[in-house]
Structures are given as C-alpha cells and as structure tokens.
Amino acid sequence: MKLLPFSDKVNDSIFNTETFNVWEGSVRSSKTIASLLAFAIYTQESPDSTFLMTGSTMGSVSRNCINGDFGFMALTGATQHTDTDGSKFLAYKGKVIYYAGADNVSSYRKIRGLTIGGWYADEINLHHKDFIVEAMNRSLASRDRRMFWTLNPEAPAHWIYRDYIDRWANEEVDGYRYHHFTLDDNPAITEERKAEIAQQYSGVFYQRYILGLRVMATGLIYSEFMNNDDLAFDFSNWNEYTEMFVACDYGIQNAMVYL
C-alpha cells in the first residue's frame, strides 16, 4: 500500500483534531482515509482504552472503514475479534474499538452501558437519531472526548445539519472543526479520472457527489416545480381568497393527514 502526499488542508484535518470533527464532501475526496488516520492517531494518544466505530450498517462500516486496502486494519495493523456476547471489535496496540451498525430505532441498544473515549461515525447522516444521542452519551466520562464524523452532502434542511453540524458552527461551540473536501483533495485521482467520475452523475447527484454541495432535490418529478417561487405564495391576506382547497391523505392503517 502506498499513500501519496496529502495537501495541507488534508494534513491539517488529520493532525489537528478537537472535540467535534466533521468531514463532508464529494465521493472519493479523501475524507474517509483522512478521518481514519485522524482517529487512529487519536486512539493511540488518548488516555482512554475503549472506543467506538459505526456505520449505517455493520456491513457498511466494515466495507467503508475497516477492511480493504485503505481500511483501518490496513492503515494501522489492527486485528478483528468477537467478544463473548457476540460484539465485534478491533484490537489496536492495547486499545479496543467496538464497531456496529446504527441505522434503525433499536440500534442504540447495542452500545448501552458501553463507556468509550471517542467515536468514529461513517455516513453520520444515515445514523438513527436515537443512536447518535446514545453514542454521544457513552463518551461523557471520557478524559479526552472526541468525535469523528463523515458524510456526503445532504439536502440543506436535513436534521443532521439543524441539530448538530450547522448548530455547532452557528453557536461557535468550543472544539468544533469542519472540513469540506472535493475530488481535488484526493492526490490519487487524475484529471482524466475526475472527468470520468463526473460523467457518471447528473443534476442534483452531480452537485452533491462531485461538487460536494448541499442541494435540495427539487424538480426531479414535476419539472414545473423547479424553484421555491413555484411552490410558495404570500398567505398573509387570506381573506382576499374566495376559494381554498385542503389536500387530504386518507389514512386507513396510518394517521390521516391534512396539508
């Protein structure tokens, strides 16, 4: 395995971590390998001995972050093990790193009672809300508490931004570090390969996965609704309208909804 030299921006994200660390950006932009190296350095320097790695599923965290030529095991020499209760973990130079899936409402039960120093989350936007709360609680007693989150851009109104990422930035929370990566941050991708990858996407997916932008998926079904001006109007003078319509989703098994 050979790692090409990283840019100053990537190196800064690896070697200067704080409490809340977020890598967001396009596919194949180096955010996963940068965040994994940062997490590896942290686990060795931390006074704590137990840590957590998660993905949307056990399979995704294994494929994206643990196995493969540039996974955590290849980067560090860590080894895989199974605990007596069936839990999976990595052993790395005296440290234990449990790993699990986190995409459904019951996922948080897997880590109840676990005490960790820090937490690495791949595709944090695909984690269940309850799991995020539980995982953050698991590290409250840490002597060097740090979180490492990665994600591809979502719609701007996604709850992960509202509840965490943008809120931390807007409130200037201590120890918050945000990194935005694009294909230009991956030294292994040539200009020809960038063009090849870009051709595989169009529309909102090109903006999200290639440009690394947070964009709303509008107009994908009904082309007449391409911007917010087509969807909204001023209703302050409601008494000027002589006729109104209320849309109803008639629910039988689920709740009825009026919009």
Secondary structure, 3 states (H helix, E strand, C coil): CCCCCCCHHHHHHHHCCCCEEEEEECCCCCHHHHHHHHHHHHHHHCCCCEEEEEECCHHHHHHHHHCCCCCHHHHHCCEEEECCCCCEEEEECCEEEEEEECCCCCHHHHHCCCCCCEEEECCHHHCCHHHHHHHHHHCCCCCCCEEEEEECCCCCCCHHHHHHHHHHHHCCCCCEEEEEECHHHCCCCCHHHHHHHHCCCCHHHHHHHCCCCCCCCCCCCCCCCCCHHHCCCCCCCHHHCCCCCCCEECCCCCCCEEC
